[in-house]
Amino acid sequence: MEEKIFSYLEKELSSQLGNDFKITGEQYVGGGCISSAVKLKTTKGDLFLKWNSSCEKDMFLREAEGLKELKKHAQGTLAIPEIYFSKAIDSLPGMIVMEFLPSGSTTNQDEKLGQGLATLHQYSGNQFGFDHDNYCGSTIQPNDWSKNWIEFFTNKRIKHLLKLIGHGYTNSEYEVFERLLQRLPDLLLTDSQPSLIHGDLWSGNYMYTSFGPSIIDPAAYYADREMELSMMQMFGGFSPRVWSAYQEAFPLEQGWEDRVQIYQLWHILNHYYLFGGHYGNQALAVAKRYVKE
């Protein structure tokens, strides 16, 4: 299969990189938990390839769209890889080929990451959502455009996942979530601006490269930026300097700490949907915290 993939890519990429483009070697590297990944040695330099034949058919097309949008609006403050090729699953696996970013020194990169995220979030769209639905992990993420953030968050994030989870909760437990959703206009900012976010930014989706801090494997869309910052707090992995640099460049609205767990609910429910276990009780506890008995 690898020989077929490499032969196919040589033909596809020669139109972009020249008729003399050849793949001269490969080295397996970490590419996440669901895809095969290699560093390609080529006559035009090193490239990064991921492929998968058992993921959602269009997953790599959506990943490419997200990375291109992030690269366009990060204004060079983050080292987001150039995309050279992506395809859906057909007779060959789905795949994506991008610039290979070698790891680099960590000096000052925490500060640059915070500043880069602030620059990214200051880019504002006209509505909340994205041009296409995409994926958070392997979970479909609906992105139909909306002018109202609370409606988008309610319908396209929390209700969407509760529907996917199905019988994972009792009727009375679902009522707790419904009561929380009814309270959102009192709990969240009603004048949110649509900021471009990575969408799944945990410690495994950023890296420090020789070109600066990079963010990868996005679930990108336009959202209230507090969605991004809340995800970043779920599992840790971001130094205090990342946070202080962000706040210096683009201060958050007062009371944002009180809204963190509401926005984390999307990711906790997604973990429950994907992995089961204690995440179900964790999500329910979050909902109960914000519901007045």
BASE-341486 format. One record per residue: residue number from 0; z, y, x of N, C-alpha, C in turn. Coordinates in steps of 0.02 Angstrom, whole numbers, plus 50000, padded with zeros to 5 digits. Layout:
residues N
<NUM; <Z; Y; X>; <Z; Y; X>; <Z; Y; X>>
...
***
This chain:
residues 293
<0; <50000; 49939; 50041>; <50000; 50000; 50000>; <50000; 50063; 50043>>
<1; <50039; 50063; 50098>; <50042; 50122; 50140>; <49973; 50139; 50169>>
<2; <49937; 50088; 50190>; <49870; 50100; 50219>; <49825; 50132; 50166>>
<3; <49829; 50110; 50104>; <49789; 50139; 50051>; <49809; 50212; 50040>>
<4; <49874; 50225; 50040>; <49898; 50294; 50030>; <49874; 50339; 50086>>
<5; <49880; 50316; 50148>; <49861; 50358; 50205>; <49785; 50370; 50205>>
<6; <49747; 50320; 50190>; <49674; 50328; 50187>; <49654; 50377; 50133>>
<7; <49687; 50371; 50076>; <49674; 50416; 50019>; <49691; 50488; 50039>>
<8; <49748; 50498; 50072>; <49769; 50565; 50090>; <49723; 50596; 50143>>
<9; <49698; 50557; 50189>; <49652; 50584; 50238>; <49590; 50613; 50204>>
<10; <49565; 50580; 50152>; <49507; 50606; 50116>; <49526; 50669; 50077>>
<11; <49583; 50668; 50043>; <49603; 50724; 50000>; <49620; 50786; 50042>>
<12; <49653; 50777; 50098>; <49676; 50834; 50137>; <49624; 50862; 50184>>
<13; <49571; 50825; 50197>; <49520; 50850; 50243>; <49486; 50913; 50216>>
<14; <49483; 50920; 50150>; <49452; 50981; 50121>; <49494; 51043; 50136>>
<15; <49560; 51034; 50143>; <49604; 51091; 50157>; <49614; 51101; 50232>>
<16; <49621; 51045; 50268>; <49643; 51049; 50338>; <49588; 51035; 50388>>
<17; <49527; 51022; 50364>; <49471; 51012; 50410>; <49448; 50939; 50411>>
<18; <49384; 50929; 50423>; <49355; 50862; 50423>; <49383; 50818; 50479>>
<19; <49414; 50850; 50529>; <49442; 50811; 50584>; <49515; 50791; 50571>>
<20; <49539; 50804; 50510>; <49609; 50787; 50494>; <49618; 50711; 50493>>
<21; <49667; 50687; 50530>; <49684; 50616; 50533>; <49760; 50607; 50535>>
<22; <49782; 50553; 50504>; <49852; 50533; 50510>; <49858; 50487; 50569>>
<23; <49901; 50504; 50617>; <49905; 50467; 50679>; <49969; 50425; 50685>>
<24; <50016; 50435; 50640>; <50078; 50396; 50642>; <50125; 50417; 50586>>
<25; <50178; 50378; 50577>; <50227; 50394; 50526>; <50296; 50372; 50547>>
<26; <50346; 50407; 50520>; <50416; 50390; 50533>; <50455; 50398; 50468>>
<27; <50490; 50345; 50448>; <50527; 50348; 50385>; <50587; 50395; 50393>>
<28; <50597; 50436; 50341>; <50653; 50483; 50340>; <50685; 50480; 50271>>
<29; <50742; 50512; 50264>; <50775; 50514; 50199>; <50736; 50558; 50152>>
<30; <50723; 50533; 50091>; <50685; 50572; 50043>; <50717; 50575; 49975>>
<31; <50782; 50560; 49971>; <50815; 50559; 49907>; <50827; 50487; 49885>>
<32; <50853; 50478; 49825>; <50874; 50412; 49804>; <50821; 50374; 49766>>
<33; <50764; 50404; 49750>; <50717; 50370; 49706>; <50648; 50362; 49737>>
<34; <50633; 50392; 49793>; <50565; 50391; 49820>; <50564; 50370; 49893>>
<35; <50507; 50342; 49914>; <50495; 50329; 49985>; <50473; 50394; 50018>>
<36; <50493; 50404; 50080>; <50476; 50467; 50114>; <50463; 50454; 50188>>
<37; <50411; 50487; 50214>; <50395; 50480; 50284>; <50375; 50548; 50313>>
<38; <50388; 50554; 50377>; <50361; 50609; 50416>; <50294; 50586; 50444>>
<39; <50241; 50620; 50426>; <50174; 50602; 50449>; <50156; 50640; 50512>>
<40; <50136; 50603; 50563>; <50106; 50634; 50622>; <50032; 50640; 50609>>
<41; <50005; 50700; 50617>; <49934; 50710; 50603>; <49902; 50754; 50657>>
<42; <49836; 50757; 50655>; <49800; 50800; 50703>; <49811; 50874; 50688>>
<43; <49842; 50890; 50632>; <49856; 50960; 50614>; <49931; 50975; 50613>>
<44; <49970; 50932; 50645>; <50042; 50942; 50647>; <50078; 50895; 50599>>
<45; <50144; 50902; 50597>; <50185; 50857; 50557>; <50186; 50878; 50483>>
<46; <50182; 50828; 50439>; <50187; 50839; 50367>; <50240; 50792; 50338>>
<47; <50263; 50809; 50279>; <50313; 50768; 50244>; <50281; 50739; 50181>>
<48; <50287; 50673; 50172>; <50257; 50638; 50115>; <50311; 50601; 50077>>
<49; <50311; 50609; 50011>; <50352; 50567; 49966>; <50305; 50532; 49917>>
<50; <50322; 50470; 49898>; <50282; 50436; 49847>; <50327; 50389; 49807>>
<51; <50304; 50376; 49746>; <50342; 50333; 49701>; <50295; 50308; 49646>>
<52; <50299; 50244; 49630>; <50257; 50217; 49576>; <50297; 50200; 49514>>
<53; <50363; 50212; 49516>; <50405; 50194; 49459>; <50443; 50253; 49430>>
<54; <50427; 50313; 49450>; <50458; 50373; 49422>; <50417; 50397; 49362>>
<55; <50437; 50452; 49333>; <50396; 50482; 49280>; <50327; 50500; 49308>>
<56; <50276; 50490; 49268>; <50207; 50495; 49292>; <50192; 50561; 49327>>
<57; <50217; 50617; 49299>; <50199; 50683; 49325>; <50254; 50714; 49368>>
<58; <50302; 50675; 49391>; <50361; 50703; 49425>; <50342; 50746; 49485>>
<59; <50295; 50723; 49526>; <50278; 50760; 49587>; <50235; 50821; 49572>>
<60; <50198; 50821; 49518>; <50163; 50881; 49498>; <50212; 50936; 49479>>
<61; <50265; 50917; 49443>; <50315; 50965; 49422>; <50356; 50989; 49482>>
<62; <50370; 50944; 49530>; <50406; 50965; 49590>; <50365; 51016; 49629>>
<63; <50300; 51004; 49635>; <50257; 51050; 49671>; <50256; 51118; 49638>>
<64; <50252; 51120; 49571>; <50253; 51184; 49535>; <50317; 51223; 49549>>
<65; <50373; 51187; 49548>; <50437; 51221; 49561>; <50441; 51249; 49631>>
<66; <50421; 51211; 49680>; <50424; 51235; 49749>; <50378; 51295; 49760>>
<67; <50319; 51293; 49730>; <50273; 51349; 49737>; <50301; 51412; 49706>>
<68; <50333; 51406; 49648>; <50362; 51465; 49615>; <50420; 51492; 49656>>
<69; <50462; 51448; 49682>; <50518; 51470; 49723>; <50493; 51504; 49787>>
<70; <50443; 51475; 49819>; <50417; 51504; 49881>; <50388; 51573; 49869>>
<71; <50353; 51581; 49813>; <50321; 51644; 49798>; <50371; 51701; 49789>>
<72; <50429; 51686; 49760>; <50475; 51739; 49741>; <50537; 51743; 49786>>
<73; <50545; 51697; 49833>; <50600; 51703; 49881>; <50584; 51755; 49934>>
<74; <50522; 51777; 49937>; <50500; 51832; 49981>; <50517; 51818; 50055>>
<75; <50510; 51755; 50075>; <50520; 51739; 50145>; <50592; 51733; 50167>>
<76; <50640; 51743; 50121>; <50711; 51739; 50140>; <50735; 51667; 50145>>
<77; <50698; 51620; 50115>; <50714; 51549; 50119>; <50653; 51512; 50144>>
<78; <50664; 51460; 50185>; <50609; 51422; 50214>; <50587; 51366; 50167>>
<79; <50552; 51385; 50115>; <50529; 51337; 50065>; <50462; 51308; 50088>>
<80; <50455; 51242; 50091>; <50395; 51212; 50121>; <50331; 51228; 50082>>
<81; <50278; 51235; 50120>; <50211; 51243; 50091>; <50189; 51176; 50062>>
<82; <50160; 51179; 50002>; <50135; 51118; 49970>; <50061; 51110; 49984>>
<83; <50041; 51051; 50007>; <49971; 51037; 50022>; <49937; 50993; 49970>>
<84; <49977; 50951; 49937>; <49945; 50905; 49889>; <49999; 50874; 49846>>
<85; <49981; 50862; 49782>; <50024; 50822; 49738>; <49981; 50788; 49687>>
<86; <50003; 50732; 49661>; <49965; 50695; 49611>; <50012; 50655; 49567>>
<87; <49987; 50640; 49507>; <50024; 50597; 49460>; <50010; 50524; 49477>>
<88; <50048; 50480; 49445>; <50038; 50408; 49454>; <49973; 50387; 49418>>
<89; <49931; 50351; 49455>; <49872; 50318; 49425>; <49866; 50249; 49457>>
<90; <49810; 50232; 49485>; <49806; 50168; 49520>; <49846; 50169; 49585>>
<91; <49862; 50229; 49609>; <49906; 50238; 49666>; <49970; 50271; 49643>>
<92; <50023; 50268; 49684>; <50085; 50301; 49664>; <50077; 50376; 49657>>
<93; <50122; 50407; 49621>; <50127; 50480; 49623>; <50151; 50501; 49692>>
<94; <50129; 50560; 49715>; <50148; 50580; 49783>; <50145; 50656; 49790>>
<95; <50179; 50679; 49842>; <50178; 50750; 49859>; <50178; 50755; 49935>>
<96; <50136; 50800; 49961>; <50132; 50812; 50034>; <50148; 50886; 50046>>
<97; <50193; 50898; 50091>; <50214; 50967; 50105>; <50225; 50976; 50179>>
<98; <50235; 51038; 50197>; <50253; 51057; 50265>; <50317; 51020; 50286>>
<99; <50318; 50995; 50348>; <50379; 50965; 50374>; <50420; 51019; 50408>>
<100; <50483; 51024; 50388>; <50528; 51074; 50415>; <50581; 51040; 50459>>
<101; <50576; 51047; 50525>; <50626; 51015; 50569>; <50694; 51048; 50562>>
<102; <50746; 51009; 50571>; <50814; 51037; 50567>; <50825; 51085; 50625>>
<103; <50871; 51133; 50614>; <50883; 51185; 50664>; <50956; 51202; 50670>>
<104; <50970; 51250; 50711>; <51039; 51273; 50723>; <51068; 51300; 50658>>
<105; <51133; 51291; 50650>; <51168; 51317; 50590>; <51192; 51388; 50598>>
<106; <51181; 51418; 50655>; <51205; 51485; 50669>; <51178; 51536; 50618>>
<107; <51223; 51570; 50585>; <51207; 51623; 50535>; <51169; 51597; 50474>>
<108; <51160; 51532; 50468>; <51120; 51507; 50412>; <51158; 51510; 50346>>
<109; <51225; 51504; 50348>; <51263; 51511; 50286>; <51251; 51580; 50255>>
<110; <51254; 51631; 50296>; <51242; 51699; 50272>; <51171; 51707; 50245>>
<111; <51123; 51679; 50282>; <51053; 51685; 50260>; <51041; 51647; 50195>>
<112; <51075; 51591; 50186>; <51066; 51554; 50124>; <51092; 51595; 50065>>
<113; <51151; 51624; 50072>; <51178; 51666; 50019>; <51133; 51724; 50003>>
<114; <51108; 51758; 50054>; <51064; 51815; 50044>; <50998; 51793; 50013>>
<115; <50972; 51735; 50035>; <50908; 51710; 50008>; <50913; 51693; 49935>>
<116; <50968; 51661; 49915>; <50978; 51645; 49844>; <50984; 51708; 49802>>
<117; <51018; 51758; 49830>; <51024; 51822; 49794>; <50956; 51854; 49784>>
<118; <50914; 51851; 49835>; <50846; 51879; 49829>; <50807; 51841; 49776>>
<119; <50812; 51775; 49777>; <50777; 51733; 49728>; <50800; 51751; 49657>>
<120; <50864; 51756; 49647>; <50891; 51768; 49580>; <50877; 51838; 49555>>
<121; <50862; 51883; 49599>; <50845; 51951; 49578>; <50774; 51955; 49550>>
<122; <50735; 51903; 49561>; <50669; 51902; 49530>; <50677; 51883; 49457>>
<123; <50657; 51926; 49412>; <50668; 51915; 49341>; <50602; 51903; 49304>>
<124; <50602; 51852; 49262>; <50545; 51838; 49219>; <50552; 51874; 49153>>
<125; <50505; 51864; 49109>; <50506; 51896; 49043>; <50546; 51856; 48992>>
<126; <50551; 51789; 49003>; <50586; 51746; 48957>; <50621; 51691; 48996>>
<127; <50662; 51653; 48960>; <50696; 51596; 48989>; <50654; 51533; 48979>>
<128; <50650; 51492; 49031>; <50611; 51430; 49028>; <50563; 51425; 49086>>
<129; <50508; 51389; 49076>; <50459; 51379; 49130>; <50393; 51359; 49098>>
<130; <50340; 51361; 49137>; <50273; 51346; 49111>; <50267; 51274; 49086>>
<131; <50303; 51228; 49117>; <50301; 51158; 49097>; <50372; 51131; 49094>>
<132; <50382; 51078; 49054>; <50443; 51039; 49060>; <50444; 51008; 49130>>
<133; <50503; 50997; 49158>; <50508; 50963; 49222>; <50569; 50917; 49221>>
<134; <50596; 50902; 49280>; <50647; 50850; 49284>; <50707; 50874; 49324>>
<135; <50766; 50857; 49298>; <50828; 50865; 49337>; <50850; 50795; 49355>>
<136; <50840; 50777; 49419>; <50844; 50706; 49436>; <50784; 50672; 49403>>
<137; <50798; 50621; 49363>; <50744; 50588; 49326>; <50746; 50605; 49252>>
<138; <50789; 50652; 49232>; <50796; 50671; 49162>; <50748; 50727; 49143>>
<139; <50710; 50716; 49090>; <50664; 50768; 49068>; <50703; 50831; 49049>>
<140; <50677; 50888; 49071>; <50710; 50952; 49061>; <50662; 50997; 49021>>
<141; <50673; 51005; 48955>; <50627; 51045; 48915>; <50633; 51119; 48932>>
<142; <50576; 51153; 48939>; <50576; 51222; 48962>; <50536; 51269; 48917>>
<143; <50530; 51253; 48853>; <50494; 51298; 48808>; <50522; 51369; 48814>>
<144; <50477; 51418; 48819>; <50498; 51487; 48831>; <50541; 51513; 48772>>
<145; <50591; 51553; 48789>; <50635; 51583; 48739>; <50658; 51651; 48764>>
<146; <50663; 51699; 48719>; <50689; 51765; 48738>; <50765; 51768; 48734>>
<147; <50796; 51717; 48704>; <50868; 51718; 48694>; <50900; 51663; 48737>>
<148; <50941; 51683; 48785>; <50970; 51635; 48832>; <51017; 51586; 48797>>
<149; <51060; 51610; 48754>; <51108; 51565; 48722>; <51073; 51513; 48679>>
<150; <51020; 51533; 48645>; <50981; 51484; 48606>; <50948; 51433; 48652>>
<151; <50921; 51457; 48708>; <50889; 51411; 48756>; <50940; 51362; 48783>>
<152; <50997; 51386; 48805>; <51049; 51343; 48834>; <51074; 51293; 48782>>
<153; <51083; 51317; 48720>; <51107; 51274; 48667>; <51058; 51218; 48651>>
<154; <50995; 51236; 48639>; <50946; 51188; 48613>; <50911; 51148; 48667>>
<155; <50893; 51181; 48723>; <50853; 51148; 48774>; <50894; 51116; 48829>>
<156; <50958; 51129; 48829>; <51001; 51098; 48878>; <51054; 51053; 48844>>
<157; <51104; 51081; 48811>; <51159; 51040; 48787>; <51138; 50995; 48729>>
<158; <51107; 51021; 48676>; <51086; 50978; 48621>; <51035; 50926; 48643>>
<159; <50992; 50946; 48688>; <50942; 50899; 48714>; <50976; 50838; 48745>>
<160; <51026; 50850; 48787>; <51059; 50794; 48821>; <51102; 50754; 48772>>
<161; <51136; 50787; 48726>; <51175; 50750; 48677>; <51131; 50703; 48636>>
<162; <51070; 50725; 48621>; <51024; 50682; 48586>; <51004; 50622; 48628>>
<163; <50991; 50633; 48693>; <50973; 50578; 48738>; <51031; 50528; 48745>>
<164; <51091; 50554; 48747>; <51150; 50511; 48755>; <51160; 50467; 48693>>
<165; <51143; 50494; 48635>; <51144; 50454; 48574>; <51213; 50430; 48555>>
<166; <51225; 50365; 48557>; <51287; 50335; 48533>; <51342; 50336; 48586>>
<167; <51335; 50377; 48637>; <51386; 50380; 48689>; <51450; 50413; 48668>>
<168; <51449; 50449; 48612>; <51509; 50482; 48585>; <51518; 50463; 48512>>
<169; <51579; 50468; 48487>; <51593; 50458; 48416>; <51573; 50521; 48378>>
<170; <51570; 50516; 48312>; <51553; 50574; 48270>; <51602; 50631; 48281>>
<171; <51666; 50616; 48285>; <51717; 50668; 48295>; <51710; 50701; 48363>>
<172; <51689; 50662; 48413>; <51678; 50691; 48479>; <51617; 50737; 48480>>
<173; <51564; 50716; 48445>; <51506; 50759; 48439>; <51524; 50825; 48404>>
<174; <51570; 50823; 48358>; <51592; 50884; 48323>; <51625; 50933; 48371>>
<175; <51660; 50907; 48422>; <51690; 50951; 48472>; <51636; 50989; 48509>>
<176; <51583; 50955; 48529>; <51527; 50989; 48562>; <51494; 51040; 48516>>
<177; <51486; 51023; 48453>; <51456; 51069; 48405>; <51498; 51132; 48397>>
<178; <51563; 51124; 48395>; <51607; 51183; 48390>; <51602; 51227; 48452>>
<179; <51595; 51194; 48510>; <51586; 51234; 48571>; <51521; 51274; 48567>>
<180; <51467; 51242; 48547>; <51402; 51276; 48543>; <51405; 51335; 48494>>
<181; <51442; 51328; 48441>; <51450; 51383; 48393>; <51487; 51442; 48423>>
<182; <51529; 51429; 48473>; <51568; 51481; 48504>; <51532; 51516; 48562>>
<183; <51475; 51490; 48583>; <51443; 51516; 48643>; <51429; 51591; 48641>>
<184; <51409; 51620; 48584>; <51399; 51693; 48583>; <51461; 51733; 48601>>
<185; <51521; 51704; 48592>; <51583; 51737; 48611>; <51603; 51722; 48683>>
<186; <51575; 51670; 48712>; <51596; 51647; 48778>; <51549; 51667; 48834>>
<187; <51485; 51674; 48819>; <51435; 51688; 48870>; <51409; 51760; 48863>>
<188; <51379; 51784; 48917>; <51348; 51850; 48915>; <51290; 51850; 48866>>
<189; <51286; 51902; 48826>; <51232; 51906; 48777>; <51172; 51946; 48801>>
<190; <51178; 51975; 48861>; <51124; 52016; 48888>; <51098; 51987; 48954>>
<191; <51099; 51920; 48960>; <51076; 51887; 49020>; <51003; 51904; 49035>>
<192; <50988; 51908; 49100>; <50920; 51918; 49122>; <50891; 51852; 49149>>
<193; <50827; 51838; 49137>; <50797; 51775; 49160>; <50786; 51776; 49236>>
<194; <50829; 51743; 49273>; <50823; 51738; 49346>; <50791; 51672; 49364>>
<195; <50749; 51673; 49415>; <50720; 51611; 49440>; <50773; 51573; 49479>>
<196; <50787; 51511; 49459>; <50837; 51471; 49493>; <50807; 51405; 49517>>
<197; <50840; 51376; 49567>; <50821; 51309; 49591>; <50832; 51257; 49538>>
<198; <50890; 51260; 49504>; <50903; 51219; 49447>; <50944; 51156; 49459>>
<199; <50946; 51132; 49521>; <50985; 51072; 49537>; <51013; 51079; 49608>>
<200; <51045; 51135; 49621>; <51064; 51153; 49689>; <51133; 51126; 49707>>
<201; <51134; 51066; 49735>; <51195; 51039; 49764>; <51184; 51030; 49839>>
<202; <51234; 51004; 49875>; <51229; 51004; 49948>; <51172; 50962; 49974>>
<203; <51149; 50912; 49935>; <51094; 50870; 49958>; <51026; 50902; 49949>>
<204; <51023; 50960; 49917>; <50958; 50991; 49904>; <50949; 51057; 49942>>
<205; <50988; 51067; 49993>; <50972; 51121; 50040>; <50982; 51094; 50111>>
<206; <50947; 51124; 50158>; <50954; 51103; 50228>; <50940; 51163; 50273>>
<207; <50967; 51160; 50332>; <50957; 51212; 50381>; <50904; 51191; 50432>>
<208; <50850; 51227; 50433>; <50792; 51209; 50474>; <50782; 51259; 50530>>
<209; <50735; 51244; 50574>; <50720; 51290; 50629>; <50688; 51354; 50603>>
<210; <50666; 51355; 50540>; <50637; 51415; 50509>; <50686; 51451; 50464>>
<211; <50748; 51425; 50459>; <50798; 51456; 50416>; <50820; 51408; 50361>>
<212; <50864; 51430; 50317>; <50888; 51387; 50263>; <50832; 51371; 50213>>
<213; <50830; 51309; 50191>; <50778; 51286; 50145>; <50811; 51254; 50084>>
<214; <50779; 51262; 50026>; <50800; 51226; 49966>; <50742; 51181; 49944>>
<215; <50759; 51120; 49924>; <50709; 51069; 49910>; <50725; 51033; 49845>>
<216; <50681; 50989; 49822>; <50691; 50948; 49762>; <50714; 50989; 49702>>
<217; <50676; 51039; 49682>; <50699; 51084; 49630>; <50690; 51057; 49559>>
<218; <50728; 51087; 49514>; <50717; 51080; 49442>; <50710; 51151; 49415>>
<219; <50663; 51187; 49442>; <50659; 51260; 49436>; <50642; 51283; 49365>>
<220; <50672; 51339; 49346>; <50656; 51374; 49284>; <50690; 51441; 49285>>
<221; <50678; 51481; 49234>; <50710; 51547; 49228>; <50770; 51540; 49182>>
<222; <50828; 51561; 49207>; <50892; 51550; 49173>; <50939; 51608; 49188>>
<223; <50996; 51608; 49155>; <51051; 51649; 49178>; <51071; 51623; 49247>>
<224; <51075; 51665; 49296>; <51088; 51643; 49365>; <51154; 51607; 49373>>
<225; <51200; 51617; 49325>; <51265; 51583; 49330>; <51256; 51507; 49324>>
<226; <51200; 51484; 49295>; <51185; 51412; 49295>; <51183; 51386; 49366>>
<227; <51149; 51422; 49410>; <51142; 51401; 49480>; <51209; 51400; 49516>>
<228; <51246; 51454; 49509>; <51309; 51460; 49545>; <51360; 51408; 49521>>
<229; <51356; 51391; 49457>; <51402; 51341; 49430>; <51387; 51272; 49457>>
<230; <51323; 51254; 49461>; <51305; 51190; 49491>; <51328; 51187; 49564>>
<231; <51321; 51241; 49600>; <51341; 51242; 49670>; <51415; 51229; 49680>>
<232; <51455; 51241; 49628>; <51527; 51230; 49633>; <51548; 51159; 49613>>
<233; <51503; 51120; 49583>; <51524; 51055; 49556>; <51548; 51007; 49609>>
<234; <51511; 51001; 49664>; <51527; 50951; 49715>; <51544; 50982; 49783>>
<235; <51547; 51048; 49786>; <51561; 51080; 49850>; <51501; 51079; 49896>>
<236; <51514; 51089; 49961>; <51460; 51085; 50010>; <51430; 51152; 50029>>
<237; <51457; 51207; 50002>; <51433; 51274; 50019>; <51492; 51313; 50048>>
<238; <51482; 51342; 50106>; <51537; 51374; 50141>; <51556; 51440; 50107>>
<239; <51617; 51466; 50120>; <51637; 51531; 50092>; <51589; 51586; 50110>>
<240; <51556; 51581; 50169>; <51510; 51634; 50190>; <51448; 51635; 50146>>
<241; <51425; 51578; 50121>; <51369; 51578; 50074>; <51387; 51620; 50013>>
<242; <51447; 51609; 49987>; <51469; 51644; 49926>; <51478; 51718; 49939>>
<243; <51510; 51736; 49994>; <51522; 51807; 50007>; <51456; 51844; 50021>>
<244; <51409; 51812; 50056>; <51344; 51844; 50069>; <51307; 51854; 50003>>
<245; <51311; 51806; 49958>; <51278; 51814; 49893>; <51309; 51872; 49854>>
<246; <51375; 51874; 49852>; <51409; 51926; 49814>; <51395; 51996; 49842>>
<247; <51390; 52000; 49908>; <51375; 52064; 49940>; <51305; 52087; 49921>>
<248; <51258; 52041; 49916>; <51189; 52059; 49902>; <51175; 52069; 49828>>
<249; <51209; 52030; 49784>; <51194; 52031; 49713>; <51257; 52010; 49674>>
<250; <51305; 52056; 49667>; <51370; 52039; 49638>; <51363; 52009; 49568>>
<251; <51405; 51959; 49555>; <51406; 51927; 49490>; <51445; 51968; 49439>>
<252; <51430; 51957; 49375>; <51463; 51993; 49321>; <51536; 51972; 49316>>
<253; <51578; 52019; 49296>; <51649; 52006; 49289>; <51661; 51947; 49242>>
<254; <51708; 51903; 49259>; <51725; 51847; 49217>; <51682; 51786; 49227>>
<255; <51638; 51786; 49277>; <51592; 51730; 49284>; <51629; 51665; 49299>>
<256; <51687; 51670; 49332>; <51725; 51608; 49347>; <51746; 51572; 49283>>
<257; <51759; 51611; 49230>; <51780; 51580; 49166>; <51723; 51544; 49132>>
<258; <51661; 51558; 49152>; <51603; 51527; 49120>; <51576; 51467; 49159>>
<259; <51604; 51456; 49219>; <51577; 51405; 49263>; <51572; 51337; 49229>>
<260; <51626; 51314; 49198>; <51626; 51246; 49171>; <51579; 51239; 49111>>
<261; <51569; 51293; 49074>; <51520; 51289; 49019>; <51452; 51272; 49047>>
<262; <51432; 51305; 49100>; <51366; 51291; 49129>; <51364; 51224; 49166>>
<263; <51420; 51203; 49193>; <51422; 51137; 49225>; <51413; 51081; 49175>>
<264; <51426; 51096; 49111>; <51422; 51044; 49059>; <51353; 51011; 49058>>
<265; <51300; 51051; 49069>; <51232; 51022; 49071>; <51228; 50967; 49123>>
<266; <51254; 50979; 49183>; <51249; 50931; 49237>; <51297; 50872; 49227>>
<267; <51356; 50886; 49199>; <51403; 50831; 49186>; <51374; 50783; 49134>>
<268; <51346; 50811; 49081>; <51315; 50770; 49030>; <51255; 50731; 49058>>
<269; <51218; 50763; 49103>; <51161; 50729; 49133>; <51185; 50670; 49176>>
<270; <51240; 50679; 49212>; <51268; 50624; 49251>; <51292; 50568; 49204>>
<271; <51320; 50587; 49147>; <51341; 50535; 49099>; <51281; 50497; 49073>>
<272; <51228; 50533; 49057>; <51167; 50501; 49033>; <51137; 50454; 49085>>
<273; <51138; 50475; 49148>; <51107; 50435; 49201>; <51152; 50379; 49227>>
<274; <51217; 50393; 49233>; <51261; 50347; 49269>; <51319; 50319; 49226>>
<275; <51332; 50350; 49168>; <51387; 50327; 49127>; <51454; 50342; 49158>>
<276; <51503; 50299; 49144>; <51569; 50305; 49175>; <51609; 50364; 49152>>
<277; <51649; 50392; 49199>; <51698; 50444; 49182>; <51666; 50510; 49163>>
<278; <51602; 50519; 49177>; <51571; 50584; 49162>; <51574; 50600; 49088>>
<279; <51574; 50549; 49045>; <51578; 50561; 48973>; <51643; 50595; 48954>>
<280; <51699; 50569; 48979>; <51763; 50599; 48965>; <51770; 50668; 48998>>
<281; <51740; 50676; 49056>; <51742; 50740; 49090>; <51707; 50794; 49049>>
<282; <51648; 50777; 49023>; <51611; 50825; 48981>; <51650; 50842; 48918>>
<283; <51679; 50792; 48887>; <51718; 50804; 48826>; <51778; 50848; 48840>>
<284; <51811; 50839; 48897>; <51868; 50881; 48915>; <51847; 50953; 48925>>
<285; <51788; 50964; 48954>; <51763; 51032; 48963>; <51752; 51065; 48894>>
<286; <51720; 51029; 48849>; <51707; 51056; 48782>; <51773; 51074; 48747>>
<287; <51822; 51030; 48752>; <51886; 51042; 48719>; <51922; 51103; 48748>>
<288; <51911; 51117; 48811>; <51944; 51174; 48843>; <51924; 51239; 48809>>
<289; <51861; 51243; 48787>; <51835; 51306; 48759>; <51836; 51308; 48683>>
<290; <51858; 51254; 48651>; <51860; 51253; 48578>; <51930; 51269; 48554>>
<291; <51935; 51316; 48509>; <52000; 51334; 48481>; <52019; 51282; 48427>>
<292; <52076; 51251; 48437>; <52099; 51202; 48388>; <52127; 51237; 48327>>
***
